């Protein structure tokens, strides 16, 4: 088997081949690192690569296979970690000059669980400063671009993670999502991404901020790989007061079950988003595949107003509180990027009642969605209202409009995925978002798997390939 072929295999296929001794963990890691040498300089997906450590770990993994040791479900499979998530001994900059030399002495829970399952960390992927915008660039590492067209953004804030997966630089990526930051780049890069229910994947330790709206989750090329990552990472942890009890089932179990009998609401605009006609048409075609697969689909919207102001309040206030331990607001403005500085300045004028109102709105939105989802198993929307943005786009208010479909479900906490729906006439990916009932990742994954079987997106490689 050629090294290049290993770069495009799923994590499930890689783990099976390693167990069967069809190839070794060392061959897999070497293949991805060799491809990274050629490709990463063009898209800047990885910002810190730990090649020596990964190769050493791959050799240990190979020895475990040869000695007949018990192997974890991800034994020898490469994984990347977003640069907002703690990694022991590997710098974690948050995309900010404030933390460009920060090296944690502890892994985040999700990272430690991936390692315990046998995954091999290749390095850290790029993100905007503190994940505060849906494009991926920062003053420390520069910009990440899309492997589909280097003139366009891969989205954000997990843009490096999604670009890496799409470009064949590892089948698994760990991202985070506080307003769409897993789903937005998954849409822009033509891959699968899931924001699990809040607390499904524990977040500890963290650089504080967005505690009630931020989720960690998988970005992968296949739904099965995402479900397998979720199986590995889910479960309670004492360090996260929002973490959920064990699900009681494996997320990989029901992927073949299909969608027959499910009731799905389709909303092209949630009642307030301005949607590009081509995006709408592409997503409507994808939704038709759910009907063909046996689901009952009807047009319906939950009927809530655009809640963007509440996300801004929670993000801004949490960010200001987290950074206040680093320096005073006046000092911070000179050390952070303009968008971050502007957000902190606005947040500094907020009152306690503003934060309380945002929390009340969050609860009201959750109740409204709960009522709506009593009738439907899933809600389908476009992931984004327009195709991917050009690299030189710079409009903070436009960023909020661009995330119009994603951030409401950070407020409610319910599970949501982005699946590839198709591509525009210029070849840029478009994603379809599926939102599930609270705590019900299993149904969302079933529907995503049905669409994957219908549309075979995992077989399509970007032009960079």
C-alpha positions in Angstrom: 0.0 0.0 0.0 1.3 3.5 -0.9 1.9 5.9 1.9 -0.5 8.4 0.2 -3.4 6.0 0.5 -3.0 5.8 4.2 -3.6 9.6 4.4 -7.1 9.2 3.0 -8.3 6.2 5.0 -10.8 6.7 7.8 -9.8 6.3 11.4 -11.9 3.1 11.6 -10.1 1.7 8.6 -6.7 2.7 10.0 -7.4 1.1 13.4 -8.6 -2.1 11.8 -5.6 -2.3 9.5 -3.3 -1.7 12.4 -4.9 -4.5 14.5 -4.8 -6.8 11.5 -1.1 -5.9 10.9 -1.9 -4.8 7.3 0.3 -1.8 8.1 1.9 -0.3 11.2 1.2 2.8 13.3 4.7 4.0 12.3 3.8 3.7 8.6 0.6 5.7 9.2 2.2 8.5 11.2 5.1 8.7 8.7 2.7 9.0 5.8 0.7 11.9 7.3 3.9 13.7 8.4 5.3 13.4 4.9 2.1 14.8 3.4 2.1 17.5 6.0 5.6 18.6 4.8 4.2 19.2 1.3 0.7 20.5 2.1 0.8 22.4 5.3 3.0 25.2 4.1 0.2 26.1 1.6 -2.8 26.1 4.0 -1.2 26.6 7.5 -3.6 24.2 9.2 -1.0 23.0 11.8 0.8 25.7 13.8 2.8 23.3 16.1 3.9 19.9 14.9 5.4 17.4 17.4 6.8 15.0 14.8 9.5 13.5 17.0 7.1 12.8 19.8 4.5 11.3 17.4 7.1 9.1 15.7 8.3 7.8 19.1 4.7 7.1 20.2 4.0 5.3 16.9 7.0 3.0 17.6 5.6 2.2 21.0 2.2 1.6 19.5 3.8 -0.8 16.9 5.6 -2.6 19.7 2.3 -3.1 21.5 0.7 -4.6 18.4 3.6 -7.0 17.8 3.6 -8.1 21.5 -0.1 -8.9 21.4 -1.1 -6.3 24.0 -4.7 -5.2 24.3 -5.3 -2.3 21.9 -7.6 0.7 22.3 -10.2 1.6 19.6 -8.0 4.3 18.2 -4.7 2.5 18.5 -2.1 4.1 16.3 -4.5 6.6 14.7 -3.3 10.2 14.2 -5.2 13.1 15.7 -4.8 16.9 15.8 -5.8 19.2 18.7 -7.1 22.7 18.3 -4.8 25.3 19.7 -7.4 26.5 22.2 -7.4 23.1 24.0 -4.8 22.2 26.6 -2.1 19.7 25.7 0.5 18.6 28.2 4.0 19.6 27.1 2.8 21.2 23.8 2.4 24.9 23.6 -1.2 26.1 23.6 -1.3 29.7 22.5 -5.0 30.4 22.1 -3.9 32.2 19.0 -2.8 35.2 21.1 0.4 36.9 21.8 -0.6 37.0 25.4 -0.1 33.2 25.6 2.3 32.5 22.7 4.8 30.7 25.1 2.2 29.0 27.3 2.8 25.2 27.7 0.2 23.4 29.9 1.4 20.8 32.4 -1.9 18.8 32.0 -4.0 17.5 29.1 -7.6 18.4 28.6 -9.9 15.5 29.5 -10.8 15.0 25.9 -7.1 14.8 24.9 -6.2 12.4 27.7 -9.1 10.1 26.7 -8.1 10.1 23.0 -4.5 9.1 24.1 -5.9 6.4 26.4 -7.8 5.0 23.4 -4.4 4.8 21.5 -4.6 8.0 19.3 -1.3 9.7 18.5 -1.2 13.5 18.7 0.5 15.1 15.7 0.2 18.7 16.9 -1.9 21.8 17.3 -4.2 23.3 14.7 -4.7 27.0 14.0 -7.5 29.2 15.5 -8.3 32.9 15.8 -7.4 34.7 19.0 -9.4 33.0 21.8 -11.8 31.6 19.2 -13.5 34.9 18.9 -14.3 35.0 15.2 -15.5 32.5 12.5 -12.4 32.9 10.4 -8.9 31.5 11.2 -6.1 34.0 11.5 -4.1 35.5 14.3 -1.0 37.6 15.0 1.0 34.6 16.2 0.7 32.2 13.2 -1.0 34.1 10.4 -4.0 32.8 8.5 -5.3 29.4 7.5 -6.8 29.0 4.1 -9.2 26.5 2.6 -7.8 23.4 0.8 -10.7 23.8 -1.7 -9.5 27.3 -2.8 -6.7 29.1 -1.1 -8.4 32.5 -1.6 -11.2 31.5 0.8 -11.4 31.0 4.5 -11.8 27.5 6.0 -14.1 29.2 8.6 -13.4 29.3 12.3 -12.7 29.1 14.9 -11.7 25.4 14.4 -10.5 26.3 10.9 -7.1 24.7 11.2 -8.7 21.5 12.4 -11.2 21.3 9.5 -8.6 22.2 6.9 -6.3 19.5 8.2 -8.9 16.8 8.0 -10.1 18.0 4.5 -6.5 18.1 3.2 -5.6 14.5 4.3 -3.5 15.6 7.3 -5.0 13.2 9.7 -8.5 11.6 9.9 -9.4 13.0 13.3 -9.4 16.5 14.7 -10.5 17.8 18.1 -12.3 21.2 17.9 -14.4 23.4 20.1 -17.6 25.3 19.4 -18.9 28.4 21.3 -21.0 29.8 18.5 -20.5 27.5 15.5 -16.8 26.9 15.7 -17.0 23.2 14.8 -19.9 23.4 12.4 -18.8 26.6 10.5 -15.4 25.2 9.4 -16.8 21.8 8.7 -19.2 23.4 6.3 -16.5 25.5 4.7 -14.1 22.5 4.3 -16.6 19.9 3.2 -16.2 17.6 6.2 -18.3 16.3 9.1 -18.4 18.1 12.5 -20.5 17.5 15.6 -21.2 19.8 18.5 -22.4 17.4 21.1 -24.8 18.3 23.8 -23.3 20.7 26.4 -21.3 18.6 28.8 -21.2 15.4 26.8 -17.5 15.9 26.4 -16.0 17.3 29.6 -14.0 20.6 29.3 -11.2 20.6 31.9 -8.8 22.2 32.4 -9.6 25.3 30.3 -8.7 28.9 29.9 -12.0 30.2 31.4 -14.6 31.7 29.1 -17.9 30.6 27.4 -18.5 28.0 30.1 -22.3 27.7 29.3 -22.0 27.8 25.5 -18.8 26.1 24.5 -18.6 22.5 23.5 -15.7 20.2 22.5 -16.2 17.7 19.7 -14.9 15.8 16.6 -14.2 17.0 13.1 -13.7 14.1 10.7 -14.2 12.9 7.1 -16.8 10.2 8.0 -19.7 10.1 10.5 -18.5 6.8 11.9 -15.1 8.4 12.8 -16.9 11.2 14.6 -19.1 8.8 16.5 -16.1 6.7 17.5 -14.3 9.8 18.8 -17.4 10.7 20.7 -17.6 7.2 22.2 -14.0 7.7 23.4 -14.3 11.2 24.8 -17.8 11.2 26.4 -18.6 10.6 30.0 -18.6 12.5 33.3 -15.6 14.2 34.9 -15.2 15.9 38.3 -13.5 18.9 36.7 -16.5 20.0 34.7 -19.7 20.7 36.6 -21.7 20.6 33.4 -20.4 17.1 32.3 -23.1 14.5 31.7 -23.5 11.0 32.9 -22.5 8.2 30.5 -24.9 8.0 27.6 -25.7 4.3 28.3 -25.1 3.4 24.7 -22.3 3.6 22.1 -22.7 6.3 19.5 -21.4 4.0 16.8 -24.1 1.4 17.4 -27.1 2.8 15.4 -25.5 4.4 12.4 -27.0 1.9 10.0 -30.5 2.3 11.4 -31.4 5.0 8.9 -34.1 7.7 9.2 -37.3 5.9 8.3 -40.1 7.2 10.5 -38.2 10.3 11.7 -40.0 13.6 11.6 -37.7 16.4 10.4 -38.4 20.1 10.3 -36.7 22.0 7.5 -36.2 25.8 7.9 -34.3 27.6 5.2 -33.9 30.8 7.3 -35.0 30.3 10.9 -37.3 33.2 10.2 -34.6 35.9 10.2 -31.5 34.9 8.3 -30.7 36.3 4.8 -29.7 33.2 2.8 -27.9 33.0 -0.5 -30.2 31.4 -3.1 -27.5 28.9 -4.2 -26.9 27.8 -0.7 -30.6 27.4 -0.1 -31.0 25.3 -3.3 -28.1 23.0 -2.4 -29.4 22.4 1.1 -32.9 21.7 -0.1 -31.5 19.1 -2.5 -29.7 17.4 0.5 -32.9 17.5 2.6 -34.7 15.6 -0.2 -32.3 12.7 0.3 -33.7 12.4 3.8 -37.2 12.1 2.4 -36.0 9.5 -0.1 -34.4 7.6 2.8 -37.8 7.4 4.6 -38.0 10.5 6.8 -41.1 12.7 7.0 -39.9 16.3 6.2 -41.9 19.4 6.4 -41.1 23.1 6.4 -41.3 24.6 9.9 -39.4 27.1 12.0 -39.2 27.3 15.8 -40.3 31.0 15.7 -37.7 32.7 17.8 -36.0 36.1 17.1 -32.4 36.4 16.2 -30.6 35.8 19.6 -27.1 37.1 18.5 -27.0 39.9 21.1 -27.2 37.3 23.9 -24.3 35.3 22.6 -22.3 38.4 22.3 -23.1 39.3 25.9 -22.1 35.9 27.2 -18.9 35.7 25.1 -17.8 39.2 25.8 -18.4 39.2 29.6 -16.9 35.7 30.0 -13.8 36.7 27.9 -13.3 39.9 29.9 -13.6 38.1 33.2 -11.1 35.4 32.0 -8.6 38.0 30.8 -8.9 40.3 33.7 -6.5 38.1 35.6 -3.9 38.7 32.9 -4.0 42.5 32.8 -6.2 45.5 33.2 -8.5 46.3 30.3 -6.4 49.3 29.3 -3.3 47.2 29.1 -5.0 44.4 27.3 -6.1 46.6 24.4 -2.5 47.1 23.4 -1.7 43.3 23.6 -4.7 41.8 21.8 -6.0 42.0 18.2 -8.4 44.8 17.3 -11.5 42.5 17.2 -10.7 41.1 20.6 -10.0 44.6 22.0 -13.3 45.9 20.7 -15.2 43.0 22.2 -13.5 43.5 25.6 -14.2 47.2 25.5 -17.9 46.7 24.8 -18.1 44.0 27.5 -16.5 46.4 30.0 -19.6 48.6 29.8 -22.0 45.7 30.5 -24.0 45.5 33.8 -24.8 42.5 35.8 -28.4 42.9 34.7 -27.3 42.6 31.0 -25.7 39.2 31.8 -28.8 38.1 33.7 -31.0 39.1 30.8 -28.8 37.0 28.5 -29.1 34.0 30.8 -32.9 34.5 31.0 -33.0 34.6 27.2 -30.9 31.5 27.0 -33.5 29.7 29.2 -36.4 31.0 27.2 -34.9 29.9 23.9 -34.2 26.4 25.4 -37.9 26.1 26.4 -39.1 27.3 23.0 -36.8 24.8 21.2 -37.9 22.1 23.7 -41.6 22.7 22.8 -40.8 22.7 19.1 -38.8 19.5 19.3 -41.7 17.7 20.9 -43.1 17.4 17.4 -39.9 16.8 15.5 -37.0 14.5 15.9 -34.6 16.8 14.0 -34.4 20.4 12.7 -32.5 20.9 9.5 -31.1 24.3 8.3 -28.2 25.5 6.2 -25.1 25.6 8.3 -24.2 29.0 6.9 -26.3 31.5 5.0 -23.6 32.1 2.3 -20.7 30.1 0.8 -17.3 30.4 2.4 -16.0 34.0 2.7 -12.9 35.4 0.9 -9.7 35.5 2.9 -9.7 39.3 3.0 -13.2 39.6 4.5 -13.2 41.8 7.6 -16.6 42.8 9.0 -17.4 42.0 12.6 -21.1 42.6 12.1 -21.0 40.4 9.1 -19.5 37.6 11.2 -22.6 37.6 13.4 -24.9 37.4 10.4 -22.7 34.6 9.0 -23.2 32.5 12.1 -26.9 33.1 12.2 -27.8 29.4 12.1 -25.2 28.1 14.5 -25.1 30.2 17.7 -28.7 29.7 18.7 -27.9 26.1 19.5 -24.9 27.0 21.7 -27.4 28.9 23.8 -29.8 25.9 24.0 -26.9 23.4 24.4 -28.6 20.7 22.2 -26.5 18.6 19.8 -26.0 19.8 16.2 -23.9 18.7 13.3 -22.8 20.0 9.9 -22.7 17.6 7.0 -21.5 18.3 3.5 -24.6 19.2 1.3 -22.8 19.9 -1.9 -20.6 22.5 -3.6 -21.3 25.8 -5.3 -20.8 26.4 -9.0 -17.3 27.7 -8.2 -16.5 24.5 -6.2 -16.8 25.8 -2.7 -18.4 23.4 -0.1 -21.8 24.1 1.5 -23.0 22.4 4.7 -26.4 21.3 6.0 -27.0 21.6 9.8 -29.0 19.0 11.7 -30.1 19.8 15.2 -31.4 17.1 17.6 -33.4 17.0 20.7 -31.5 17.6 24.0 -29.1 14.8 24.8 -29.9 12.9 21.6 -26.7 12.8 19.6 -27.6 9.3 18.5 -30.5 10.4 16.2 -28.4 13.3 14.8 -25.6 10.8 13.9 -28.1 8.4 12.4 -29.4 11.1 10.0 -25.9 12.3 9.2 -24.9 8.7 8.4 -27.9 8.3 6.1 -26.9 11.4 4.2 -23.3 10.2 3.9 -24.5 7.0 2.3 -26.7 9.0 -0.1 -24.1 11.6 -1.0 -20.7 9.9 -0.4 -19.0 13.2 0.5 -16.1 11.3 2.2 -14.9 10.1 -1.2 -14.5 13.6 -2.6 -11.1 15.3 -2.1 -10.3 19.0 -2.5 -8.2 20.3 -5.4 -5.2 20.6 -3.1 -5.2 16.8 -2.8 
